[in-house]
Amino acid sequence: MLTIKELREEKSISQSKLAEMLNVSLRTVQNYEGDQSNIPLNKLQKIYKSLDVDFKNEFSVKDFVQNKIGVPFYDIDFTSSFLEITNNQNTQPDSYISHPFFTGCDYVVRNSGQSMAKVICHGDAIGLIEVKNWREFFPFGEIYAIVTNDNFRMIKVITKGESDDYYTLISKPTDSKKDEFPPQQIKRSSIISIFKVQASSHLF
């Protein structure tokens, strides 16, 4: 991706002229070019439009958020409130996380419950990546966040089911609670979406 300065110079536009086009001061343009990471998304869109650049082709919104601001963090439990995010695109994140654990994730939310306590504790932040083509393929034996058509949401290890129409869900509780969380079969057709749990953290 070209920087604002490179795009401006490519089009032979001076800093003063760009400031006039944006209705801002020369100092503001100089600040933009000095630290592009601090430019709000709507301002960056306006700058690209002024430079006659297709913002969507030149710079994706997701790249901007993740590379310049961080991954959206919603301080909610996956099992109780995650659909608020997926059903309402206007839901605003509580903050953005730039920790390297979560690089590349689509969302960061909270885990709740004890069924995965050996690997993910109650209250941990978890980074999720949507598995868009899970009906075709996804690797077994890894941890996933699952949403069903009955609005159940759970975090489990997914493995091969007892038949082709099912998956097996494996919990990872502490030894004292392992009898409370036996393996379960889930019908593939009951699943709406699957997210890979890319990372988890106790850090906040």
N, C-alpha and C positions, 0 to 999 in steps of 0.2 A: 504494500500500500504506500502511495506517495504521501509525503507530509504536506501540510498546508503550504509551507514555504516553497516546496518543490512544485506543487500545483500552481501556485501564484506566479512563480518565475517562469514556468513552462508557458503560461498564458501572457507573459510580459506585463503583468499588473504590479504596480508598486505597492508598498505597504500603505502609503497614504491613500491611494486609490481604493484599495480594499477596505480601509477604514471608512471611507466615504460611502462605499457600496453597502456596508453593514451598519452604517450610522453609529459607529463607535469611534473612540479616540485612536490615534496612532499608537499610543502606549498599549492599548488593549490588544491591538493586532500583534504588536511585538511580544506581548505576554502569551498570546495564543500560540505563536510560532515557537516561543521558548519552552513552553510546557503544555503540549497538546493534550496530555493526560488529564488536565484539570478542566477541560472545556465541557460544559454540560452537553448532553446528547442533542437537545433541540438547537443549541447554538452551533454545534458542529454541522448539523444538517443545513442550517441557514448559510454557513460558510461555503459548503460544497455546492449549494444551489447558486450562490453568487458567483462561484467560479465555473459554473456550467458543467458540473460533474454529477453523474448519476450516483447518488450516495449509496443506493442499495448494491450497485455493482462494485463500487470502489471500496466499500467498507460495510460489513454486515453489522447489524445492531448487536447480535450476540457477541461478535468479536470485540466490539467497543466495550460492552458491559464487562466481559470477562478479562480482557487484556488491560483495560484502562481503569475500570472501577472495581471489578471483582465479580464473583458469582452471587446471584441474588440469594439472600438468606431470609427465610420465613420462620419466625420463632413460633412454630406450631408443631404439634405431633402429627407424624405421618398417619398414624392409625385413626386419628379422630378428625383432623381438619384439612387433610391434603387436598380434598376435592374443591375446597374454596379457591385454591390456586388454579387448578386445571379447568374449572367451570367458569371462572371469572378472570378474564385476561387483564382486567383493570386493577386487580389486587396488587397493591404495592408491597415490595419486600420491606422488612424491618431494617435491613442494612445490606451491605455488600461485603463479601469475604474474599480477600486476596491471598489467603494462605495457600501455599503450594500443594497441600493435601487435596484441595478441591479444584485444582486446575482442570478445566474441561468439563466440569459438571454443569448440568442444566439448573439444578436447584440445590440448596442446602436447607434441610428441615431437621426436626428433632425426632429421635427414636423414643418410643415409650414401651414399657412392659419388660418382662423378664425372660421371654422365650428365647432370646438370642444373647443372654447376658455373658456367656463365655467370650464372645467376640465384640458385641456392641452393648454398652450399658444403657440403662434407662436414663434419658436426658441427653445422651450423646448427640452431637451434630452429625448428620449423615449427608454425604454428597451423592446425588442421584443423577444418572444419565438415562434418558428414555431409550428403550430398546425398540426401535420403530418396526423392525421386521421380525419380531419374535415368533410369529406364526410360521415363518420359514425356517429360522434357525436361531439358537443362542446356546452358549456353552453350559452344560450341566455342571453341578457341583460348586457353583458360585452363589453369592448372596444377592438376592433380588428383593425389591419392594413390589408388591403385587396389588392391583386394584381389580375387584370382581364386579360383576353386574348386579350384585346384591349390596354394593357399597361396602363390602368388607375390604379392609386394607391391612396387609400383614407383611412382615419382613422375614424371609425364610431362605434357606438353601433349597434350590430346585434341582431334582434329579429325575431320572427316567421313571415313568409310572408303571403300574401293574399291567396296563394295556396302552395301546397307542392313543387312546382318547384321554388319558390322564397323565398328570405329573405327580411326583411325590414331593411333599414339602417336609423339610427336615429342620427342626429347631436346634438351637445350641444353648440350652439353659445351663445353669450351674449344676453340678452333680446332685445337689440336694433337691433339685426340682425337676430332674430329668423324667420322672414318672408322670409329671403333670403335662408334658409336651411330647407325646408320642408322634411318630411320623403320620402324616395324613395324605390321603389322595384328593386331588382337586381336578375336576373336569376341565379340559382345555377350553371348552366353549364357554365356561363361566368367567373367564378372565377377559377383562377389558384392556388392561395395559400392564406392562412390566417395565420396571426401572432397575438398572444395575446399581447396586450400592457400591460406588467407586471408592469411597473413603469414609472414615468416621474419626471423630476427634473428641477428646475430653477437654479441649483447651478453653472452651467458653460455654 
